[in-house]
Amino acid sequence: MQRAITVRILICVACLGLFLFLYVEKQIEVTRYQLRIPFLAKEVHTIQEANIHLRYEIDQFENPLHLMELSRKPEFGHLHYPRLNEIVLIAPNCDKDLAKDMISKELSGSEP
């Protein structure tokens, strides 16, 4: 009888030790994640600053005044505004084959 009780107590102590070990391991893992948070927050902040800078650069490049200056340069002299007969409008829910036919007819100059 005493032996059975001793075995049961040992099994309970072993299970308790296992659960405590797993709990401590989980707490160590949580602590590691908590230690990484400041570094990741700094990295996110750096990326956000870079995005702001790049957005500013894009806005400066796409500025209409800058684009007009670029259009006056000789390397962009071949670009021109499209003529009204070169513009093709396609409905958003139009069939792809029908759209291709419409574009080819418009480009060839024949009537639809």
Summary of the structure (lengths in Angstrom):
residues: 112
radius of gyration: 35.3
end to end distance: 100.7
largest distance: 104.4
contacts: 188
relative contact order: 0.04
helix: 78%
strand: 0%
